[in-house]
Amino acid sequence: MKEKPEVVVVTGASAGVGRATVRAFAQRGALLGLIARGSDGLEATRVEVEQLGGKALVFSVDVADAEKVEGAATRVEEEFGPIDIWVNNAMVSVFSPVKEMTAEEFHRVTEVTYLGVVYGTLAALKRMLPHDRGCILQVGSALAYRAIPLQSAYCGAKHAIRGFTDSVRTELLHDRSKVWISVLRG
């Protein structure tokens, strides 16, 4: 009997770590929901997925928009079935001394890098908890453990992801849930 392919959602799917993650799942024949802002990168990633034997839906969505993340999750489940794995990878940063940064720059880094993880996690939990199964992976960073100059907003966001994920994990453990959540350290 043929095993059902995994249904996987990856944010920040069009470049870097996100795209590499997509390739790895595509090689396993996964059904993929690809979320990123850039439509050109998303389309190129979709083509790669299909060349590797997978199938993908693309969503040109800013993860800072909770409703659009929720909408993408709904479409993935309508097309592919229950989500097995959700990978929160989308991020943005500003390389600058803190004294030269604007409030708007801090806001943007925080809403994409931190709140994007929160919104993705909420969308995943909404679908995984009723089935009592699934895995949520947050792409972390060594900068959540050791801050560096010129990256104050990004370091702050990665620290926030770590705290948020630890809190969610304790709630899942308390509830004896079979939904797993973890931060992958960079």
Disulfide bonds with the S-S distance in Angstrom:
none
